[in-house]
Amino acid sequence: MSPKELLYIEDALTHAQFLQQQCTNAANQVQDPHLKQCLTTMAEKHRQTFQSFISLV
């Protein structure tokens, strides 16, 4: 893998991790159970995306 490709993966990892944290934080703050579930699901999808990118390295 080229250095430039590794930089793209690193950037994607950072974004996926950030989005997971934001969704988790938001889910912990909302009261509506449907919205909380939606945010929790989104956080899990971002976690899976993060794991997918990690497996490329």
N, C-alpha and C positions, 0 to 999 in steps of 0.2 A: 504494500500500500504506500502510496506517495505521501510525502509530508503535507501536501495540500489537502489530500483526502483525509488524513488524520486530523487536520485542523477543522474540517467540515464536521467530522464526527464529534470532536470535542465541543464544538459550538452547539450541535444538536443535543448532546448530553446535557450541557448547561441549560439549554432552553427547556428540555423535558423535565429536568429536576426542578427548575424554577416553577414551571407550571404545576407540577405535582404539589409542591409546597403551597402555592397560592390557593389551589383548589382545596387542599386539606385545611388550611387556615380558615378559608371561607366556610367550609362545611362545619367547622367547630364553632363558628359564630352565629350561624343562622338558626332560626327557631322552626321554620317550616320543614316538616319531615320529608316532603317530596323534593324540595330544593336541596336539602341536606343529602338525600340519596343520590340525586343527580350529580352534585359536586363530588361526592365520594366515588361515584363511578368514573367521573372524569379524572380524578386523582389516580385511580387504579390504572386507567388507560395510559396516562402519562408515565406511570411507573413501569408498565409493560413496554412502552416505547423506549424508555431509558434502558431497560434490560436488553432489548433488541439491539440497540446501538452498542452497548457494552460487549455483546457477543461478537461484534464485528472486529473488535480490536484484538 
